[in-house]
């Protein structure tokens, strides 16, 4: 499953890298692509292994705010 999130509080491209590294360490996350320019993160994950709320929580623990994008 792929899900997009709007990300706030990023200050640079290193912030995007921090988010990607944190998400990709999780069991069930196949890929994370965060764009500082778009303030957006697209995550490909297995919804059986990890839930959307868990992804949001990891982003929050990294110091950023994530909201599901429509």
MODELLER restraints for C-alpha pairs under 7 A, 6 or more apart:
rsr = mdl.restraints
at = mdl.atoms
rsr.add(forms.Gaussian(group=physical.xy_distance, feature=features.Distance(at['CA:1:A'], at['CA:44:A']), mean=5.57, stdev=0.5))
rsr.add(forms.Gaussian(group=physical.xy_distance, feature=features.Distance(at['CA:1:A'], at['CA:45:A']), mean=5.46, stdev=0.5))
rsr.add(forms.Gaussian(group=physical.xy_distance, feature=features.Distance(at['CA:1:A'], at['CA:46:A']), mean=6.14, stdev=0.5))
rsr.add(forms.Gaussian(group=physical.xy_distance, feature=features.Distance(at['CA:1:A'], at['CA:47:A']), mean=6.73, stdev=0.5))
rsr.add(forms.Gaussian(group=physical.xy_distance, feature=features.Distance(at['CA:2:A'], at['CA:42:A']), mean=6.77, stdev=0.5))
rsr.add(forms.Gaussian(group=physical.xy_distance, feature=features.Distance(at['CA:2:A'], at['CA:43:A']), mean=5.53, stdev=0.5))
rsr.add(forms.Gaussian(group=physical.xy_distance, feature=features.Distance(at['CA:2:A'], at['CA:44:A']), mean=4.34, stdev=0.5))
rsr.add(forms.Gaussian(group=physical.xy_distance, feature=features.Distance(at['CA:2:A'], at['CA:45:A']), mean=6.39, stdev=0.5))
rsr.add(forms.Gaussian(group=physical.xy_distance, feature=features.Distance(at['CA:3:A'], at['CA:42:A']), mean=5.65, stdev=0.5))
rsr.add(forms.Gaussian(group=physical.xy_distance, feature=features.Distance(at['CA:3:A'], at['CA:43:A']), mean=5.41, stdev=0.5))
rsr.add(forms.Gaussian(group=physical.xy_distance, feature=features.Distance(at['CA:3:A'], at['CA:44:A']), mean=6.59, stdev=0.5))
rsr.add(forms.Gaussian(group=physical.xy_distance, feature=features.Distance(at['CA:4:A'], at['CA:40:A']), mean=6.89, stdev=0.5))
rsr.add(forms.Gaussian(group=physical.xy_distance, feature=features.Distance(at['CA:4:A'], at['CA:41:A']), mean=5.56, stdev=0.5))
rsr.add(forms.Gaussian(group=physical.xy_distance, feature=features.Distance(at['CA:4:A'], at['CA:42:A']), mean=4.33, stdev=0.5))
rsr.add(forms.Gaussian(group=physical.xy_distance, feature=features.Distance(at['CA:4:A'], at['CA:43:A']), mean=6.39, stdev=0.5))
rsr.add(forms.Gaussian(group=physical.xy_distance, feature=features.Distance(at['CA:4:A'], at['CA:68:A']), mean=6.14, stdev=0.5))
rsr.add(forms.Gaussian(group=physical.xy_distance, feature=features.Distance(at['CA:4:A'], at['CA:69:A']), mean=5.30, stdev=0.5))
rsr.add(forms.Gaussian(group=physical.xy_distance, feature=features.Distance(at['CA:5:A'], at['CA:40:A']), mean=5.64, stdev=0.5))
rsr.add(forms.Gaussian(group=physical.xy_distance, feature=features.Distance(at['CA:5:A'], at['CA:41:A']), mean=5.14, stdev=0.5))
rsr.add(forms.Gaussian(group=physical.xy_distance, feature=features.Distance(at['CA:5:A'], at['CA:42:A']), mean=6.40, stdev=0.5))
rsr.add(forms.Gaussian(group=physical.xy_distance, feature=features.Distance(at['CA:5:A'], at['CA:66:A']), mean=5.78, stdev=0.5))
rsr.add(forms.Gaussian(group=physical.xy_distance, feature=features.Distance(at['CA:5:A'], at['CA:67:A']), mean=5.28, stdev=0.5))
rsr.add(forms.Gaussian(group=physical.xy_distance, feature=features.Distance(at['CA:5:A'], at['CA:68:A']), mean=4.41, stdev=0.5))
rsr.add(forms.Gaussian(group=physical.xy_distance, feature=features.Distance(at['CA:5:A'], at['CA:69:A']), mean=4.78, stdev=0.5))
rsr.add(forms.Gaussian(group=physical.xy_distance, feature=features.Distance(at['CA:6:A'], at['CA:39:A']), mean=5.92, stdev=0.5))
rsr.add(forms.Gaussian(group=physical.xy_distance, feature=features.Distance(at['CA:6:A'], at['CA:40:A']), mean=4.62, stdev=0.5))
rsr.add(forms.Gaussian(group=physical.xy_distance, feature=features.Distance(at['CA:6:A'], at['CA:41:A']), mean=6.48, stdev=0.5))
rsr.add(forms.Gaussian(group=physical.xy_distance, feature=features.Distance(at['CA:6:A'], at['CA:66:A']), mean=5.55, stdev=0.5))
rsr.add(forms.Gaussian(group=physical.xy_distance, feature=features.Distance(at['CA:6:A'], at['CA:67:A']), mean=5.29, stdev=0.5))
rsr.add(forms.Gaussian(group=physical.xy_distance, feature=features.Distance(at['CA:6:A'], at['CA:68:A']), mean=6.27, stdev=0.5))
rsr.add(forms.Gaussian(group=physical.xy_distance, feature=features.Distance(at['CA:6:A'], at['CA:69:A']), mean=5.69, stdev=0.5))
rsr.add(forms.Gaussian(group=physical.xy_distance, feature=features.Distance(at['CA:7:A'], at['CA:39:A']), mean=5.11, stdev=0.5))
rsr.add(forms.Gaussian(group=physical.xy_distance, feature=features.Distance(at['CA:7:A'], at['CA:40:A']), mean=5.33, stdev=0.5))
rsr.add(forms.Gaussian(group=physical.xy_distance, feature=features.Distance(at['CA:7:A'], at['CA:41:A']), mean=6.78, stdev=0.5))
rsr.add(forms.Gaussian(group=physical.xy_distance, feature=features.Distance(at['CA:7:A'], at['CA:64:A']), mean=6.73, stdev=0.5))
rsr.add(forms.Gaussian(group=physical.xy_distance, feature=features.Distance(at['CA:7:A'], at['CA:65:A']), mean=5.56, stdev=0.5))
rsr.add(forms.Gaussian(group=physical.xy_distance, feature=features.Distance(at['CA:7:A'], at['CA:66:A']), mean=4.70, stdev=0.5))
rsr.add(forms.Gaussian(group=physical.xy_distance, feature=features.Distance(at['CA:7:A'], at['CA:67:A']), mean=6.78, stdev=0.5))
rsr.add(forms.Gaussian(group=physical.xy_distance, feature=features.Distance(at['CA:8:A'], at['CA:39:A']), mean=6.55, stdev=0.5))
rsr.add(forms.Gaussian(group=physical.xy_distance, feature=features.Distance(at['CA:8:A'], at['CA:64:A']), mean=6.04, stdev=0.5))
rsr.add(forms.Gaussian(group=physical.xy_distance, feature=features.Distance(at['CA:8:A'], at['CA:65:A']), mean=5.19, stdev=0.5))
rsr.add(forms.Gaussian(group=physical.xy_distance, feature=features.Distance(at['CA:8:A'], at['CA:66:A']), mean=6.65, stdev=0.5))
rsr.add(forms.Gaussian(group=physical.xy_distance, feature=features.Distance(at['CA:9:A'], at['CA:64:A']), mean=5.35, stdev=0.5))
rsr.add(forms.Gaussian(group=physical.xy_distance, feature=features.Distance(at['CA:9:A'], at['CA:65:A']), mean=6.55, stdev=0.5))
rsr.add(forms.Gaussian(group=physical.xy_distance, feature=features.Distance(at['CA:10:A'], at['CA:36:A']), mean=6.80, stdev=0.5))
rsr.add(forms.Gaussian(group=physical.xy_distance, feature=features.Distance(at['CA:10:A'], at['CA:64:A']), mean=6.71, stdev=0.5))
rsr.add(forms.Gaussian(group=physical.xy_distance, feature=features.Distance(at['CA:12:A'], at['CA:36:A']), mean=6.32, stdev=0.5))
rsr.add(forms.Gaussian(group=physical.xy_distance, feature=features.Distance(at['CA:13:A'], at['CA:36:A']), mean=5.39, stdev=0.5))
rsr.add(forms.Gaussian(group=physical.xy_distance, feature=features.Distance(at['CA:16:A'], at['CA:34:A']), mean=5.18, stdev=0.5))
rsr.add(forms.Gaussian(group=physical.xy_distance, feature=features.Distance(at['CA:16:A'], at['CA:35:A']), mean=6.10, stdev=0.5))
rsr.add(forms.Gaussian(group=physical.xy_distance, feature=features.Distance(at['CA:16:A'], at['CA:36:A']), mean=5.69, stdev=0.5))
rsr.add(forms.Gaussian(group=physical.xy_distance, feature=features.Distance(at['CA:19:A'], at['CA:59:A']), mean=6.17, stdev=0.5))
rsr.add(forms.Gaussian(group=physical.xy_distance, feature=features.Distance(at['CA:19:A'], at['CA:62:A']), mean=6.77, stdev=0.5))
rsr.add(forms.Gaussian(group=physical.xy_distance, feature=features.Distance(at['CA:20:A'], at['CA:32:A']), mean=5.25, stdev=0.5))
rsr.add(forms.Gaussian(group=physical.xy_distance, feature=features.Distance(at['CA:20:A'], at['CA:33:A']), mean=6.35, stdev=0.5))
rsr.add(forms.Gaussian(group=physical.xy_distance, feature=features.Distance(at['CA:20:A'], at['CA:34:A']), mean=6.30, stdev=0.5))
rsr.add(forms.Gaussian(group=physical.xy_distance, feature=features.Distance(at['CA:22:A'], at['CA:58:A']), mean=7.00, stdev=0.5))
rsr.add(forms.Gaussian(group=physical.xy_distance, feature=features.Distance(at['CA:23:A'], at['CA:29:A']), mean=6.67, stdev=0.5))
rsr.add(forms.Gaussian(group=physical.xy_distance, feature=features.Distance(at['CA:23:A'], at['CA:32:A']), mean=6.62, stdev=0.5))
rsr.add(forms.Gaussian(group=physical.xy_distance, feature=features.Distance(at['CA:23:A'], at['CA:55:A']), mean=6.97, stdev=0.5))
rsr.add(forms.Gaussian(group=physical.xy_distance, feature=features.Distance(at['CA:23:A'], at['CA:58:A']), mean=6.86, stdev=0.5))
rsr.add(forms.Gaussian(group=physical.xy_distance, feature=features.Distance(at['CA:24:A'], at['CA:30:A']), mean=6.78, stdev=0.5))
rsr.add(forms.Gaussian(group=physical.xy_distance, feature=features.Distance(at['CA:24:A'], at['CA:31:A']), mean=6.14, stdev=0.5))
rsr.add(forms.Gaussian(group=physical.xy_distance, feature=features.Distance(at['CA:24:A'], at['CA:32:A']), mean=6.33, stdev=0.5))
rsr.add(forms.Gaussian(group=physical.xy_distance, feature=features.Distance(at['CA:27:A'], at['CA:49:A']), mean=6.97, stdev=0.5))
rsr.add(forms.Gaussian(group=physical.xy_distance, feature=features.Distance(at['CA:28:A'], at['CA:45:A']), mean=5.49, stdev=0.5))
rsr.add(forms.Gaussian(group=physical.xy_distance, feature=features.Distance(at['CA:28:A'], at['CA:46:A']), mean=5.02, stdev=0.5))
rsr.add(forms.Gaussian(group=physical.xy_distance, feature=features.Distance(at['CA:28:A'], at['CA:49:A']), mean=5.14, stdev=0.5))
rsr.add(forms.Gaussian(group=physical.xy_distance, feature=features.Distance(at['CA:28:A'], at['CA:50:A']), mean=5.76, stdev=0.5))
rsr.add(forms.Gaussian(group=physical.xy_distance, feature=features.Distance(at['CA:29:A'], at['CA:44:A']), mean=6.13, stdev=0.5))
rsr.add(forms.Gaussian(group=physical.xy_distance, feature=features.Distance(at['CA:29:A'], at['CA:45:A']), mean=4.23, stdev=0.5))
rsr.add(forms.Gaussian(group=physical.xy_distance, feature=features.Distance(at['CA:29:A'], at['CA:46:A']), mean=6.41, stdev=0.5))
rsr.add(forms.Gaussian(group=physical.xy_distance, feature=features.Distance(at['CA:30:A'], at['CA:44:A']), mean=5.44, stdev=0.5))
rsr.add(forms.Gaussian(group=physical.xy_distance, feature=features.Distance(at['CA:30:A'], at['CA:45:A']), mean=5.26, stdev=0.5))
rsr.add(forms.Gaussian(group=physical.xy_distance, feature=features.Distance(at['CA:31:A'], at['CA:43:A']), mean=5.82, stdev=0.5))
rsr.add(forms.Gaussian(group=physical.xy_distance, feature=features.Distance(at['CA:31:A'], at['CA:44:A']), mean=5.13, stdev=0.5))
rsr.add(forms.Gaussian(group=physical.xy_distance, feature=features.Distance(at['CA:32:A'], at['CA:41:A']), mean=6.97, stdev=0.5))
rsr.add(forms.Gaussian(group=physical.xy_distance, feature=features.Distance(at['CA:32:A'], at['CA:42:A']), mean=5.81, stdev=0.5))
rsr.add(forms.Gaussian(group=physical.xy_distance, feature=features.Distance(at['CA:32:A'], at['CA:43:A']), mean=4.45, stdev=0.5))
rsr.add(forms.Gaussian(group=physical.xy_distance, feature=features.Distance(at['CA:32:A'], at['CA:44:A']), mean=6.35, stdev=0.5))
rsr.add(forms.Gaussian(group=physical.xy_distance, feature=features.Distance(at['CA:33:A'], at['CA:41:A']), mean=5.61, stdev=0.5))
rsr.add(forms.Gaussian(group=physical.xy_distance, feature=features.Distance(at['CA:33:A'], at['CA:42:A']), mean=5.23, stdev=0.5))
rsr.add(forms.Gaussian(group=physical.xy_distance, feature=features.Distance(at['CA:33:A'], at['CA:43:A']), mean=6.43, stdev=0.5))
rsr.add(forms.Gaussian(group=physical.xy_distance, feature=features.Distance(at['CA:34:A'], at['CA:40:A']), mean=5.76, stdev=0.5))
rsr.add(forms.Gaussian(group=physical.xy_distance, feature=features.Distance(at['CA:34:A'], at['CA:41:A']), mean=4.07, stdev=0.5))
rsr.add(forms.Gaussian(group=physical.xy_distance, feature=features.Distance(at['CA:34:A'], at['CA:42:A']), mean=6.29, stdev=0.5))
rsr.add(forms.Gaussian(group=physical.xy_distance, feature=features.Distance(at['CA:35:A'], at['CA:41:A']), mean=6.20, stdev=0.5))
rsr.add(forms.Gaussian(group=physical.xy_distance, feature=features.Distance(at['CA:56:A'], at['CA:66:A']), mean=5.74, stdev=0.5))
rsr.add(forms.Gaussian(group=physical.xy_distance, feature=features.Distance(at['CA:59:A'], at['CA:65:A']), mean=6.70, stdev=0.5))
rsr.add(forms.Gaussian(group=physical.xy_distance, feature=features.Distance(at['CA:59:A'], at['CA:66:A']), mean=6.59, stdev=0.5))
